[in-house]
Amino acid sequence: MNRIAILLLVLALALTAGLLATDTSADAGAAPLSIGLSGRSAAAPPLLAMERDEDEDDEEDEEEEDWDEEDEDDEDEDDWRDDDEDDEEEDWGRHREAEEEERHFIMLERLRDVCFDPAQAAMVAIGSLRDDVEREPQEIVEDLERQLKQTKSIGVRNAIRLTLKDLYLEIDHQEKTVLRHMREMLEENDAAQHRREERE
């Protein structure tokens, strides 16, 4: 019996010492080690929290990829618009060149017609005498009156007389001269028409 009592006393002292040591470590700020049914320490990070963090990281990566794709799409659209603008500018440039070539060709055709058609050449010359050089109306009138006396073609004489009519109307008190030229023009053309009818 004495041995049993001694063993119980030793056991009680050992338990008391263990409890005191546990309280002391808790008061010192040490984290007590608690073991759950799974055998893992309570201080270890939970698996659910780690998985949640990983899911959030994956979502952020996906959002960044979506933004990158949108940026690439915007860049592709801008490139496409730039290409279209370049094509339109090239088409407009070719269109302008074609128009200039067409105008140049038309001008050459008209110049050829004038050069090889005496009547048209005379009309151009009369217009140049009147407009190409800045002169007083009276000076132009005197020049055309001299040309009228030297001209034999009825068509060219008509063109000179009509030009003189406009110039005389710009000069004050020249109505009688205008009427004189119109009467002479009428008489000349009537005579020319009569001769043509007789030949026919």
Phi, psi and omega per residue, in radians:
M1 nan -0.671 -3.137
N2 -1.119 -0.649 3.109
R3 -1.126 -0.739 3.132
I4 -1.094 -0.767 3.140
A5 -1.106 -0.679 3.123
I6 -1.146 -0.733 3.135
L7 -1.099 -0.739 3.109
L8 -1.090 -0.708 3.132
L9 -1.122 -0.735 3.122
V10 -1.123 -0.706 3.128
L11 -1.116 -0.739 3.127
A12 -1.113 -0.733 3.117
L13 -1.112 -0.697 3.138
A14 -1.110 -0.733 3.125
L15 -1.138 -0.714 3.130
T16 -1.099 -0.733 3.117
A17 -1.117 -0.666 3.122
G18 -1.152 -0.702 3.131
L19 -1.163 -0.695 3.119
L20 -1.101 -0.708 3.126
A21 -1.127 -0.668 3.115
T22 -1.151 -0.738 3.131
D23 -1.137 -0.688 -3.131
T24 -1.108 -0.770 3.131
S25 -1.160 -0.570 3.112
A26 -1.207 -0.734 3.117
D27 -1.151 -0.550 -3.138
A28 -1.291 -0.079 3.102
G29 1.639 0.105 3.128
A30 -1.323 2.527 -3.133
A31 -1.400 2.105 3.123
P32 -1.145 2.516 -3.129
L33 -1.601 1.970 3.131
S34 -2.009 2.343 -3.087
I35 -1.895 2.167 3.094
G36 -1.549 -3.035 -3.125
L37 -1.166 -0.460 -3.118
S38 -1.411 -0.178 3.128
G39 1.490 0.152 -3.124
R40 -1.737 2.658 3.138
S41 -1.309 2.521 3.140
A42 -1.245 -0.388 -3.137
A43 -1.315 -0.214 -3.120
A44 -1.268 2.570 -3.132
P45 -1.170 2.428 -3.130
P46 -1.182 2.564 3.132
L47 -1.184 -0.602 -3.120
L48 -1.124 -0.704 3.127
A49 -1.132 -0.724 3.129
M50 -1.118 -0.738 3.128
E51 -1.128 -0.669 3.123
R52 -1.111 -0.726 3.106
D53 -1.097 -0.711 3.113
E54 -1.119 -0.700 3.110
D55 -1.101 -0.725 3.119
E56 -1.109 -0.704 3.101
D57 -1.091 -0.714 3.132
D58 -1.112 -0.724 3.130
E59 -1.111 -0.730 3.104
E60 -1.092 -0.697 3.110
D61 -1.113 -0.715 3.131
E62 -1.119 -0.721 3.109
E63 -1.098 -0.722 3.111
E64 -1.102 -0.691 3.106
E65 -1.118 -0.707 3.113
D66 -1.091 -0.746 3.115
W67 -1.098 -0.718 3.126
D68 -1.086 -0.726 3.129
E69 -1.121 -0.717 3.112
E70 -1.110 -0.722 3.100
D71 -1.071 -0.729 3.112
E72 -1.105 -0.694 3.112
D73 -1.111 -0.741 3.115
D74 -1.085 -0.733 3.120
E75 -1.106 -0.708 3.115
D76 -1.104 -0.720 3.139
E77 -1.134 -0.725 3.097
D78 -1.089 -0.746 3.113
D79 -1.073 -0.698 3.142
W80 -1.121 -0.724 3.110
R81 -1.155 -0.720 3.110
D82 -1.073 -0.720 3.117
D83 -1.095 -0.735 3.129
D84 -1.105 -0.736 3.116
E85 -1.096 -0.723 3.109
D86 -1.090 -0.731 3.121
D87 -1.107 -0.723 3.137
E88 -1.122 -0.706 3.110
E89 -1.114 -0.713 3.107
E90 -1.126 -0.737 3.119
D91 -1.108 -0.731 3.131
W92 -1.128 -0.693 3.105
G93 -1.091 -0.765 3.107
R94 -1.130 -0.653 3.139
H95 -1.127 -0.744 3.122
R96 -1.129 -0.726 3.113
E97 -1.083 -0.714 3.130
A98 -1.128 -0.701 3.124
E99 -1.139 -0.728 3.118
E100 -1.112 -0.721 3.098
E101 -1.108 -0.685 3.134
E102 -1.154 -0.734 3.101
R103 -1.113 -0.700 3.124
H104 -1.113 -0.714 3.134
F105 -1.134 -0.733 3.117
I106 -1.110 -0.713 3.127
M107 -1.085 -0.724 3.117
L108 -1.120 -0.690 3.119
E109 -1.102 -0.761 3.131
R110 -1.144 -0.698 3.119
L111 -1.101 -0.695 3.098
R112 -1.094 -0.755 -3.134
D113 -1.090 -0.711 -3.125
V114 -1.185 -0.761 -3.072
C115 -1.148 -0.596 -3.082
F116 -1.793 0.138 3.076
D117 -2.105 1.884 -3.078
P118 -1.007 -0.660 -3.108
A119 -1.150 -0.793 3.122
Q120 -1.148 -0.688 3.111
A121 -1.073 -0.695 3.120
A122 -1.144 -0.680 3.106
M123 -1.088 -0.736 3.121
V124 -1.121 -0.696 -3.139
A125 -1.128 -0.737 3.121
I126 -1.096 -0.752 3.105
G127 -1.091 -0.648 3.124
S128 -1.190 -0.698 3.108
L129 -1.071 -0.557 -3.108
R130 -1.484 -0.723 -2.892
D131 -1.978 -0.487 -2.976
D132 -1.232 -0.551 3.132
V133 -1.990 2.256 -3.112
E134 -1.288 2.020 -3.142
R135 -2.464 2.893 3.059
E136 -1.254 2.548 3.133
P137 -0.940 -0.671 -3.123
Q138 -1.123 -0.670 3.119
E139 -1.148 -0.693 3.109
I140 -1.157 -0.698 3.138
V141 -1.053 -0.808 3.138
E142 -1.072 -0.689 3.127
D143 -1.129 -0.794 -3.112
L144 -1.227 -0.566 3.083
E145 -1.103 -0.687 3.090
R146 -1.136 -0.736 3.123
Q147 -1.132 -0.626 -3.133
L148 -1.110 -0.675 3.141
K149 -1.164 -0.491 -3.096
Q150 -1.616 -0.225 -3.033
T151 -1.528 2.384 -3.132
K152 -1.900 -0.498 -3.115
S153 -1.191 2.303 -3.094
I154 -1.150 -0.631 -3.140
G155 -1.172 -0.738 3.140
V156 -1.200 -0.657 3.101
R157 -1.099 -0.690 3.093
N158 -1.053 -0.779 -3.135
A159 -1.092 -0.679 3.130
I160 -1.174 -0.761 -3.127
R161 -1.111 -0.700 3.127
L162 -1.163 -0.621 3.087
T163 -1.192 -0.717 3.087
L164 -1.079 -0.678 3.127
K165 -0.993 -0.837 -3.131
D166 -1.109 -0.689 -3.117
L167 -1.204 -0.724 3.141
Y168 -1.129 -0.566 3.110
L169 -1.215 -0.374 3.070
E170 -1.390 -0.314 3.137
I171 -1.707 2.382 -3.094
D172 -1.166 2.483 3.014
H173 1.038 0.800 3.097
Q174 -2.114 0.394 -3.097
E175 -1.115 -0.635 -3.134
K176 -1.134 -0.665 3.125
T177 -1.167 -0.680 3.100
V178 -1.086 -0.817 -3.141
L179 -1.078 -0.692 3.121
R180 -1.061 -0.786 -3.138
H181 -1.151 -0.638 -3.131
M182 -1.227 -0.620 3.096
R183 -1.178 -0.777 3.120
E184 -1.102 -0.685 3.107
M185 -1.104 -0.727 3.118
L186 -1.104 -0.789 -3.118
E187 -1.127 -0.769 -3.133
E188 -1.102 -0.770 -3.103
N189 -1.247 -0.581 3.082
D190 -1.138 -0.743 3.131
A191 -1.147 -0.713 3.129
A192 -1.130 -0.698 3.129
Q193 -1.178 -0.655 3.118
H194 -1.112 -0.770 3.129
R195 -1.101 -0.667 3.119
R196 -1.134 -0.714 -3.130
E197 -1.180 -0.618 3.121
E198 -1.168 -0.633 3.114
R199 -1.194 -0.578 3.128
E200 -1.290 nan nan
